[in-house]
Amino acid sequence: MLIEVIDRDLIISELRCKDKEGVIREMASKFSQAGVIQNEDSFINAIRTRENIESTAIGGGIAIPHARSDTVEKLVVALGRSSEGVDFASLDGKPVHLIFMIGCSSSETKTYLQVLARIARLCKNKKMRESLMSAKNVDAILCFLKGFDIGSDKPEPVKLKDGRMIYPSINFSKK
């Protein structure tokens, strides 16, 4: 599932920017360069709007900034790594080292939530996070993600805040 939405051109093995705003811009620029968003500024504003509600830095060195926006062509994920760490206003107060930025159209809900859940599942395991951080290059990162997908090939149901469950109805093909 992740390998279907994370393109090699959207992986930044070492982020140049050292602050939250810079990282958001750097990663959104990758979306723009890849041609998956129509308007970079509009997408950045959508990400900022979501961040203003609550930080998407979930602890454990992970941030998942995400937004649904009509400027996004298709569901897509960028991955950025920072060995130094970035202050992302994390829930645990610690720097963020892995950043998964998700963008999708406003109408895409089920797949969006499934991808968000899959990333959270990947990142809740400390050994998985460490393996992802120690991958030597983009090819190694893609290989790791493909292995994770193969090891957990069934999309999981997502529980919403109101208690409702969204069950997967998507069928991703493996590469």
Stockholm file with secondary structure:
# STOCKHOLM 1.0

chainA/1-175         MLIEVIDRDLIISELRCKDKEGVIREMASKFSQAGVIQNEDSFINAIRTRENIESTAIGGGIAIPHARSDTVEKLVVALGRSSEGVDFASLDGKPVHLIFMIGCSSSETKTYLQVLARIARLCKNKKMRESLMSAKNVDAILCFLKGFDIGSDKPEPVKLKDGRMIYPSINFSKK
#=GR chainA/1-175 SS CHHHHEEEEEEESSCSCCBHHHHHHHHHHHHHHHTCBSCHHHHHHHHHHHHHHSCCEEETTEECCEEECTTBSSCEEEEEEEEEEEBCCCTTSCCEEEEEEEEECTTCCHHHHHHHHHHHHHHTSHHHHHHHHHCCSHHHHHHHHHHHHHHTCSCCCEECTTSCEECCCCCCCCC
#=GC SS_cons         CHHHHEEEEEEESSCSCCBHHHHHHHHHHHHHHHTCBSCHHHHHHHHHHHHHHSCCEEETTEECCEEECTTBSSCEEEEEEEEEEEBCCCTTSCCEEEEEEEEECTTCCHHHHHHHHHHHHHHTSHHHHHHHHHCCSHHHHHHHHHHHHHHTCSCCCEECTTSCEECCCCCCCCC
//
